[in-house]
């Protein structure tokens, strides 16, 4: 995600879906769809630790399968 800080910020501020992390319930997974991502990926996923308020990781993914329990989805 080097050079893609704008996509990370947009994913956090205007996500398409938010899921609770399966690995760490204190973290949420934020997804936003983008065109033109590398290797056929469709979404940017940002992993944010909600209790302490920081981004743990961010990377492009092909689908929403990494999500756990759905917390919110854009209508």
C-alpha positions as CSV (number, residue, x, y, z in Angstrom):
1,X,0.0,0.0,0.0
2,X,3.0,2.3,-0.3
3,X,1.9,5.5,-1.9
4,X,-1.7,4.7,-1.3
5,X,-2.4,6.6,1.9
6,X,-5.4,8.3,0.3
7,X,-7.1,4.9,-0.2
8,X,-6.4,3.9,3.4
9,X,-7.9,7.2,4.6
10,X,-11.0,6.8,2.3
11,X,-11.5,3.2,3.4
12,X,-11.6,4.3,7.0
13,X,-13.7,7.3,6.6
14,X,-16.2,6.0,3.9
15,X,-16.1,2.2,4.0
16,X,-18.4,-0.1,2.0
17,X,-18.4,-2.6,4.9
18,X,-17.0,-3.1,8.4
19,X,-16.5,-6.5,9.9
20,X,-15.2,-7.6,13.3
21,X,-11.9,-9.4,13.0
22,X,-12.0,-13.2,13.4
23,X,-8.6,-13.2,15.0
24,X,-8.9,-10.2,17.3
25,X,-12.3,-8.9,18.4
26,X,-10.7,-5.6,19.4
27,X,-10.0,-5.0,15.7
28,X,-12.3,-4.2,12.9
29,X,-11.8,-4.8,9.2
30,X,-12.8,-1.9,6.9
31,X,-13.4,-2.7,3.2
32,X,-13.8,-0.3,0.2
33,X,-14.1,-1.2,-3.4
34,X,-11.7,0.4,-5.9
35,X,-11.0,-0.1,-9.6
36,X,-7.5,-0.6,-10.9
37,X,-6.0,-2.4,-7.9
38,X,-3.1,-4.8,-8.7
39,X,-3.5,-8.5,-9.4
40,X,-7.2,-8.5,-9.8
41,X,-7.9,-7.3,-6.3
42,X,-11.2,-5.5,-5.9
43,X,-11.1,-4.1,-2.3
44,X,-8.7,-2.3,0.0
45,X,-8.9,-3.8,3.5
46,X,-7.7,-1.8,6.5
47,X,-7.3,-3.5,9.9
48,X,-7.8,-1.0,12.7
49,X,-7.4,-1.7,16.4
50,X,-10.5,0.0,17.9
51,X,-9.7,0.1,21.6
52,X,-6.4,2.0,21.2
53,X,-7.3,3.6,17.8
54,X,-4.6,2.8,15.4
55,X,-4.2,1.1,12.0
56,X,-2.5,-2.3,12.2
57,X,-2.3,-3.1,8.5
58,X,-3.7,-2.4,5.1
59,X,-3.6,-4.4,1.8
60,X,-5.6,-5.1,-1.3
61,X,-7.9,-8.2,-1.3
62,X,-10.1,-9.9,-3.9
63,X,-13.2,-10.3,-1.7
64,X,-14.8,-9.8,1.7
65,X,-14.0,-13.4,2.9
66,X,-11.5,-12.2,5.5
67,X,-14.2,-10.6,7.5
68,X,-15.8,-12.1,10.6
69,X,-19.1,-10.9,11.9
70,X,-20.6,-8.1,9.8
71,X,-21.0,-4.9,11.8
72,X,-22.1,-2.4,9.1
73,X,-22.7,-2.4,5.4
74,X,-23.4,0.5,3.0
75,X,-27.0,0.3,1.8
